[in-house]
Amino acid sequence: MTPRKMKISCYTLEGLNSFATVLYFYYLYFFMQNRFGFDDKHNLAFASLLGFIYIFVAWQAGKFAQRRGYFNALKLGFGVMAVSLAAAWLLHSAVAQVLAASFVTLGMCFIWPTLEALVSDGETAADLPRAVGTYNVVWAATNAAAYFIGGALKHAFGYRIIFILPLGIVLLQLALTFWLQRHATELARAALNKPVTTPPPEPHRPASPQAKAFLRMAWLSNPFAYVAIQTLVAVMPGIAAKFQLSTMMAGFVCSLWCFVRFGAFAVLWHWTAWHYRFRWLAASFVLLTLSFATILIAPDLAALIVAQIFFGGAIGLIYYSSLFYSMDAGDTKGEHGGLHEAAIGIGNCVGPAIGALSLQFLPGVPDSGAIAVSVLLLCGFGGLLAIWKTAR
């Protein structure tokens, strides 16, 4: 196997993982509503718990991958996910589903930082944007596809499909990981025995003060993007009920922002003028806040669809910024990937928690959850401006 084929195989793992996790997690909230009567408040609290787990485990998982090896981290992550998904399929109580989802999340923490490091490791400063761009386009495409067809799969096979199909995919990924590890060992052995006839790869350039400032801004912005994303995903069953959409139609209509994010990734991959330009990051944050609030309080389907277009574009640039600046700022890519994912976990935890608390303590205030989370997003924008002002 050549190094290029090894990278392609890593992208294959990434695409499979994105499809499996989206099918499971995004439709798990519909399942909890349908089977156990979870409303928006319960789903938001559930989402917040999973985000809380992700914060701390992803950070440590990135360190584990850096120190113990990428493939060892993948095997551990896929193994935990497989056992947990099997338990979720076989157990039939709300408590069991919450515990199983918690352990699926724990296993997933070892996957994303490791995949980010695998596709970025060994790339020169000139080639890194291509590697990060490919990574983003692959997971965004499979993410959108899973969300789009997930409702139709549920309609055809019942809710068991959100457990069985991800379980099968994870087992396939685990087998692929063992196969890749063997070939990676052979490649490393061949590289040691091969005489050096070409110059060594260009060392990664040191992070400049400007790069470090943008890294801090991206690490602030991305959690707030996931504040909006995870809140939106958790209340999507409520939005679908509001517009009298079946689970299948909800998948078709409410996945639009995922496809827009995929399109944004494709554009940002090839158009690099946004690199280290504050106005693009600031504009995306403003659009994120406005479009998020509009989606939650949309009076009709037309407003919901238009708002998703702006929402998808905004989170596309924010996420891309976070990952690119994380990989561009240093050589400890496993640890930086872990920090990038831990920041996502903060957003996954805080946004739904604020929404759930608002619904708990302000039940008589219309759209209290949407208002509270939107105010939180505005606070994040203030923090972004403060970092930029200090950096200048």
C-alpha positions in Angstrom: 0.0 0.0 0.0 1.3 3.5 -0.9 1.0 6.5 1.5 -1.6 8.0 -0.9 -3.8 4.9 -0.6 -3.3 5.0 3.1 -4.7 8.6 3.2 -7.7 7.5 1.0 -8.4 4.7 3.4 -8.4 7.2 6.3 -10.9 9.3 4.4 -13.0 6.2 3.9 -13.1 5.6 7.6 -14.0 9.2 8.2 -17.0 9.1 5.7 -18.3 5.8 7.2 -18.0 7.2 10.7 -19.8 10.4 9.8 -22.7 8.5 8.2 -23.1 6.1 11.2 -22.9 8.7 13.9 -25.3 11.1 12.3 -27.9 8.3 11.6 -27.7 7.2 15.2 -27.5 10.5 17.1 -29.7 12.8 15.0 -32.6 10.3 14.9 -32.1 9.1 18.5 -34.0 12.3 19.6 -36.9 11.3 17.4 -36.8 7.8 18.8 -36.8 9.1 22.4 -39.8 11.4 21.6 -41.7 8.6 20.0 -40.9 5.7 22.4 -40.5 7.4 25.7 -42.4 10.7 25.3 -39.3 13.0 25.5 -40.2 16.6 24.7 -37.8 19.5 23.8 -36.7 20.0 27.4 -35.9 16.3 27.9 -34.1 16.0 24.5 -32.1 19.2 25.3 -31.0 17.8 28.7 -30.1 14.5 27.0 -28.0 16.3 24.4 -26.3 18.4 27.1 -25.2 15.3 29.0 -23.7 13.8 25.8 -21.8 17.1 25.2 -20.5 17.1 28.8 -19.0 13.7 28.3 -17.5 14.7 25.0 -15.7 17.8 26.4 -13.4 15.9 28.7 -13.0 12.6 27.0 -12.2 14.1 23.6 -9.4 16.2 25.0 -7.8 13.2 26.7 -8.5 11.0 23.7 -6.4 13.3 21.5 -3.5 13.0 23.9 -4.0 9.2 24.0 -3.8 9.1 20.2 -0.7 11.2 20.1 1.1 9.1 22.7 -0.1 5.6 22.2 -0.7 5.6 18.5 -3.5 6.6 16.1 -4.6 3.1 15.3 -4.7 2.0 18.9 -7.0 4.9 19.6 -9.2 4.0 16.7 -9.5 0.3 17.8 -10.4 1.4 21.3 -13.0 3.9 20.0 -14.7 1.6 17.5 -14.7 -1.3 20.0 -16.5 0.8 22.6 -18.9 2.1 20.1 -19.8 -1.3 18.8 -20.6 -2.8 22.2 -22.6 0.3 23.1 -24.7 0.3 19.9 -25.4 -3.4 20.4 -26.6 -2.6 23.9 -28.8 0.2 22.6 -30.4 -2.2 20.1 -31.1 -4.9 22.6 -32.2 -2.8 25.7 -35.6 -1.2 25.9 -35.7 1.4 28.7 -35.1 5.1 28.6 -32.3 4.8 31.2 -30.6 2.1 29.1 -30.8 4.2 26.0 -29.2 7.2 27.8 -26.4 5.1 29.2 -25.8 3.4 25.8 -25.7 6.8 24.0 -23.2 8.0 26.7 -20.9 5.1 25.9 -21.2 5.6 22.2 -20.2 9.2 22.7 -17.2 8.1 24.8 -16.0 5.8 22.1 -16.6 8.4 19.4 -14.3 10.7 21.3 -11.3 8.5 20.3 -12.3 8.6 16.6 -12.6 12.2 15.4 -9.4 13.7 16.9 -7.5 10.6 15.6 -8.9 10.9 12.1 -8.1 14.6 12.0 -4.6 13.9 13.0 -4.2 11.0 10.5 -5.2 13.0 7.5 -3.1 16.0 8.5 0.0 14.3 9.8 3.0 14.5 7.4 1.5 17.2 5.3 3.6 20.2 4.5 2.3 23.8 5.1 1.5 24.0 1.4 -0.4 20.7 1.3 -2.3 21.0 4.6 -5.2 23.1 3.2 -5.8 20.3 0.6 -5.8 17.7 3.3 -8.1 19.6 5.7 -10.4 20.5 2.7 -10.8 16.9 1.7 -11.5 15.9 5.3 -14.2 18.5 5.6 -15.9 17.7 2.3 -15.9 14.0 3.0 -17.6 14.1 6.5 -20.0 16.9 5.5 -21.2 15.0 2.4 -21.8 11.8 4.3 -23.3 13.8 7.2 -25.8 15.4 4.9 -26.6 12.1 3.2 -27.3 10.3 6.5 -29.6 13.1 7.8 -31.4 13.3 4.5 -32.2 9.6 4.1 -32.4 8.7 7.8 -36.1 9.5 8.0 -36.8 7.4 4.9 -34.8 4.5 6.3 -36.8 4.7 9.6 -40.0 4.8 7.6 -39.0 1.6 5.7 -37.4 -0.4 8.5 -38.5 1.1 11.7 -36.4 2.7 14.4 -34.2 -0.4 14.8 -32.3 0.8 11.7 -30.7 3.6 13.6 -29.0 1.0 15.8 -28.4 -1.9 13.4 -26.9 0.0 10.4 -24.5 2.1 12.5 -23.4 -1.1 14.4 -22.7 -2.8 11.1 -20.7 0.2 9.9 -18.7 0.4 13.1 -17.8 -3.3 12.9 -16.6 -2.7 9.3 -14.5 0.2 10.4 -12.9 -1.8 13.2 -11.9 -4.5 10.7 -10.6 -1.8 8.3 -8.6 -0.3 11.1 -6.8 -3.6 11.9 -6.1 -4.0 8.1 -4.7 -0.4 7.9 -2.5 -0.8 11.0 -0.8 -3.8 9.4 -0.1 -1.9 6.2 1.0 1.2 8.1 3.6 -0.9 10.0 4.9 -2.3 6.7 5.1 1.3 5.3 7.0 2.5 8.3 9.4 -0.5 8.1 10.0 0.1 4.4 10.7 3.8 5.0 13.4 2.9 7.6 15.1 0.5 5.2 14.9 2.8 2.1 17.9 5.0 1.4 17.1 8.7 1.5 17.2 10.1 -2.1 14.9 13.0 -1.8 14.9 16.0 0.6 13.0 15.5 3.8 9.5 16.9 4.0 9.3 20.6 4.6 9.0 21.2 8.3 5.8 22.8 9.5 6.2 26.6 9.9 6.1 27.9 13.4 2.8 29.5 14.4 3.0 33.3 14.2 1.3 35.6 16.7 -1.4 36.2 14.2 -2.0 32.5 13.7 -2.2 32.0 17.4 -4.8 34.8 17.7 -6.9 33.3 15.0 -6.6 29.9 16.6 -8.0 31.4 19.9 -10.8 33.0 18.0 -11.7 29.9 16.1 -11.6 27.8 19.3 -14.0 30.3 20.8 -16.3 30.5 17.7 -16.6 26.7 17.0 -18.1 25.9 20.4 -20.8 28.5 19.8 -21.5 27.1 16.4 -22.1 23.8 18.1 -24.2 25.5 20.7 -26.5 26.3 17.8 -26.1 22.9 16.0 -26.8 20.7 19.0 -29.7 22.8 20.2 -31.2 22.6 16.8 -30.7 18.9 16.4 -32.2 18.2 19.8 -35.4 20.2 19.2 -35.8 19.1 15.6 -38.5 16.6 16.6 -40.4 19.6 18.1 -39.9 21.6 14.9 -41.1 18.7 12.8 -44.3 18.4 15.0 -44.9 22.2 14.7 -45.1 21.9 10.9 -46.7 18.5 11.0 -43.8 16.8 9.3 -43.3 13.1 9.4 -39.9 11.7 10.4 -39.2 11.1 6.7 -40.2 14.6 5.7 -38.3 16.1 8.5 -35.2 14.4 7.2 -35.8 15.7 3.7 -36.6 19.3 4.8 -34.5 19.9 7.9 -31.3 18.5 6.4 -30.9 21.4 4.0 -28.4 23.2 6.3 -26.2 20.1 6.2 -26.0 20.3 2.4 -25.3 24.0 2.5 -22.5 23.4 4.9 -21.1 20.7 2.5 -21.2 23.3 -0.3 -19.5 25.9 1.9 -16.7 23.4 2.7 -16.2 22.7 -1.1 -15.9 26.5 -1.8 -13.7 27.2 1.2 -11.4 24.3 0.2 -10.5 25.9 -3.1 -10.9 29.6 -2.2 -8.4 30.4 0.5 -8.7 34.2 0.6 -10.6 33.8 3.9 -7.5 32.5 5.7 -6.6 34.8 8.5 -9.2 37.4 7.6 -11.2 38.5 10.6 -14.2 40.0 8.7 -15.1 36.6 7.3 -15.1 35.0 10.7 -17.1 37.9 12.3 -19.7 37.9 9.5 -20.3 34.2 9.8 -20.8 34.6 13.5 -23.5 37.3 13.0 -25.2 35.1 10.4 -25.1 32.1 12.7 -26.9 34.0 15.4 -29.6 35.5 13.2 -30.3 32.3 11.2 -30.4 30.1 14.3 -33.1 32.3 16.0 -35.1 32.4 12.7 -35.1 28.6 12.4 -36.4 28.1 15.9 -39.2 30.7 15.6 -39.9 30.4 11.9 -43.6 31.0 11.2 -43.7 28.9 8.1 -41.7 26.4 6.0 -40.4 29.1 3.6 -38.7 31.0 6.5 -37.3 27.7 7.8 -35.8 26.8 4.5 -34.2 30.3 3.9 -32.8 30.4 7.4 -31.2 27.0 6.9 -29.3 28.3 3.9 -27.6 31.1 5.9 -27.1 28.8 8.9 -25.3 26.2 6.9 -23.0 28.7 5.3 -22.1 30.3 8.6 -21.3 27.1 10.5 -19.3 25.9 7.4 -16.9 28.8 7.7 -16.7 28.7 11.5 -16.0 24.9 11.6 -13.5 25.1 8.7 -11.7 27.9 10.5 -11.4 26.0 13.7 -10.0 22.8 12.2 -7.7 24.6 9.7 -6.2 26.9 12.4 -5.9 23.9 14.8 -3.9 21.9 12.3 -1.9 24.9 11.0 -0.7 26.1 14.4 1.6 23.2 15.3 2.8 19.7 15.0 1.1 17.9 17.9 -1.9 17.2 15.7 -3.5 14.5 17.9 -3.5 16.9 20.9 -4.8 19.8 18.8 -7.4 17.6 17.3 -8.5 16.6 20.8 -8.7 20.3 21.8 -10.7 21.1 18.6 -13.2 18.3 19.5 -13.3 19.3 23.2 -14.3 22.7 22.1 -17.1 21.2 20.1 -18.1 19.3 23.2 -18.4 22.6 25.1 -20.9 23.8 22.6 -22.8 20.5 22.5 -23.2 20.7 26.3 -23.8 24.4 27.0 -26.3 25.2 24.2 -28.8 22.4 25.0 -28.3 23.0 28.8 -29.3 26.7 28.4 -32.2 25.8 26.3 -33.4 23.1 28.7 -33.0 25.4 31.8 -35.0 28.2 30.0 -37.8 25.8 29.2 -37.8 24.6 32.8 -37.8 27.9 34.6 -39.6 30.1 32.0 -42.2 27.7 30.6 -44.7 30.5 30.1 -42.4 32.6 27.9 -42.9 31.9 24.2 -39.7 30.7 22.5 -37.7 31.1 25.8 -35.2 28.5 24.7 -34.5 30.2 21.4 -34.1 33.6 23.1 -31.7 32.3 25.8 -29.5 30.5 23.3 -29.5 33.5 20.9 -28.4 35.7 23.8 -25.6 33.3 24.5 -24.5 33.4 20.9 -24.4 37.2 21.1 -22.1 36.9 24.2 -19.8 34.7 22.1 -19.6 37.4 19.4 -18.6 39.9 22.1 -15.8 37.5 23.1 -14.7 37.2 19.5 -14.4 41.0 19.2 -12.5 41.2 22.5 -9.9 38.6 21.3 -9.5 40.5 18.0 -9.1 43.8 19.7 -6.4 42.4 22.0 -4.6 40.7 19.2 -4.4 44.0 17.2 
